[in-house]
Each structure stands twice: as structure tokens, then as C-alpha cells.
């Protein structure tokens, strides 16, 4: 019986080099960009939603969700670098949640959608 070579040693493909780390970093950069994309206008009017006390919600920040005003994960698959705003309802009540993504009081509508800038913007475009 002959001896077995390579037992106890790490065998690397010839293509692996010290630059492998840089390749991983560039892959991560494509999925998680350092500079996040801008939010886009999903709709030009808020959506009224009944929030339930104690329940946690994820408000869409990127504007790309098909389940407005809540997140459906589109920010990740479209590589925006943005994350949803997670919040917990303090009381059960109906509120107007922003869909223009320009509010100064996220996730709540503050009337910014009435501005000329938002009204002129195309749906799906950044402000």
C-alpha cells in the first residue's frame, strides 16, 4: 500500500492567491454598497393603516417595496444598501404612513407629498 499524499495539508486551487480577500470584498461591496441608493417615490399620497399596540412593523425606506408602506425585502434584492425602519406601535390606532419617502417624521406622513418637488417627481424616481 502506497503512502497518501496531501493528508493533513491544505490543498488550494491554483487560482487562489493573496488577492482572494479583495475578491470577497468586491463581492460584498456589490451586495452591500458603502453609499446607499436614494429612496424613490413609491406613491404621492400616504396610506392609512391601523396599527396594533405592541406589534412591530417594518416601514419601507427605499420606496421599492410592492407592499407599500411596508417592506417586502426589495431593498436587499435590488442592492440599495438601505434597510427598513423597524418600529413598534405604542397604541392601537389608524395612522397615515408616508409613501413619498420624503417625510421628516418617518414612518408617519407629515404632508411633504403635497410639495411641488414630490408632485413633479415620477413614481419610482429619487427626489
N, C-alpha and C positions, 0 to 999 in steps of 0.2 A: 504494500500500500504506500503510495507516494505522499509526500507532505502537501498540505493545503496552503497555498499562498494567500496572503491578504487577510487571514484570520486575525482579528484584533487590531486591524488598521482601518483607518477611514479611507474609503476609496471615493474620490471625487471625479465627476465628469471633467474631461479636459477643458470644457468651456468655462468652468468655474474659475474665477480669478479673484483677486482682491477687490475688483470693481463690482463684485456681486452685490455688495451693500448699496452702492449707488443705484443699481438696477432696481432693487427693492424700494429704495427711497423714491425713485421716479414713478414707480407703480403706485405707491401710496399717494404721491402728490396728485396723480390723475383722479383718484377717488376722493381724496380729502385735500382740496386746494387750500393754499395758505390765504389767498384772497377770496373770500366768499363771493358768490354771484349776488347781484342785486335782486331784491324782491320784485316780483312783477304784479301788475294789477290783475287780480282774478276776476273781480266784478266791480261795478261802480256804485253799488248800494250795499248796505250792511245786511246781514242775515239775522233775523230774530230767532233765538234759541232758548229753550227752557233748560236752565242748568239745575242740577240736583245737588243739594247740600252734601258736602263730603266727597263727592265724586271728582276724580281727576280727569282733566281734559288736555288734549294736545292741539293747540291752535296752530294752523299752518302759517309759517312766517314767509316761506318762499313764494307763495301765490300759485304754485304749480299743481297743487292737490286737486283731484277730481271730486273730492268730498268736502268742499269748502263749507264752513270755515275751518274744518278740522283737517289734521294731517293724515295723509294716506301713504307716506313714505316716498313720495315723488322726489323730495329734496335729495334723497340718497341716490336713487337710481339715475337722476339727471345730474348728479355730481355738482350740486350747488355749493356745498360747503356750509350750508345753513342747517339749523336744527329747529324743530317746532318749539313753541313756548308752552311749557307744561304748567298748568295751574289747577288749583283745587277750588271748587265753588264753596263759598262760605255759607251761603243760604240758597234755598230753592227759590228761583225767580227767573223771569224772562228778561233777557238782555239782548242788545244789538251788538253782534260781533263784526269787527271790521273785515272787509274782503278786498279793499283797495290797497291794503298793506302800507298805508301812509300815516296811520293814526299815531298820535303822540302818547296814547294811553293803551297800548296793546294789552290784551286782545280786543278791548272794547272800542266801539266806534266813537269818534269824537267829532264827526262831521266833516273831516278832511276830504271825503269823497265828493263834497259839493264844490271844491276848489276848481278853478279853471284848469289847472295843471292836470288834475286827475280826470276831469271830464274830457279833455282833449286827448288823453293817452289812449292808445289802442289796448284792448284786452290782451293780456299775455306779454305786454312790454314793460320794461322798468321805467320808473319815474326819473 
